[in-house]
Amino acid sequence: TILPSSLELSAATIAAVAAVRAAGIEPIIATGRMFASTRPYAQQLGITAPVICYQGALVADPATGEWILHRPIDVPTALQVIGDVRREGFHMNVYVDDELCVEKPTPEARTYAEHARLQMHVVGNFDTWLTEPTTKIVIVGEPEPLDDLNTRLRERYGDRLFIAKSLPIFLEVASPGVSKGMALRFVCERLGIDPGATVAFGDGANDLELLEAAGVGVAMADADPALLEIADWTVPPVAQDGVAGFLELLVDSRA
């Protein structure tokens, strides 16, 4: 939501987050990214609150690295999903111990590793390698085939899993009950903040529960249509620093 295609935070975003912190507003990151991928951005922004990662499956302290909450997918369910997706011919990433693991170094694996700015670990066949619960599974593919797979996986697994697209080419699978909204409520309780006093920003289908949990939900102008339907406000896209502009107005309004 705040990272442009360059994967570098803009000067406007960095300054706006610093301004809200100075105004007594607690900034919180909620992302589908791994903790290892998220932590450098949290530190760059000076964020000290627990960070929400993996769509809410993991909450961790950006300073100490401590895992505060972890809700992974159990091994039998993960292997069932892996088998179903493998038959469909899609590439998959599996995450154990906050490491990006793949069966083969495919072009899709390299694309995701570059997006996450992390090294991928080639582990061979997941069926024999996976013996520990996985924090999430990411399926990589073209947008339309992934949309079709999304529908079929939801029909097959129902409430047994959290399934949502984070980007048009990424379909993410996590433990049931996991969402950014659930994790936001958890972090707010830990910090003594009323979720109704929060403002949340999002652009993807995986941000739906986040905006629903927050007091004010803000969608980017180019957000997923489902998000635009429930948002209280919309702001310009990331290339135009829409979130930074909103934060600046928020600080001004408090003054």
Summary of the structure (lengths in Angstrom):
residues: 255
radius of gyration: 17.8
end to end distance: 26.1
largest distance: 58.6
contacts: 850
relative contact order: 0.15
helix: 46%
strand: 21%
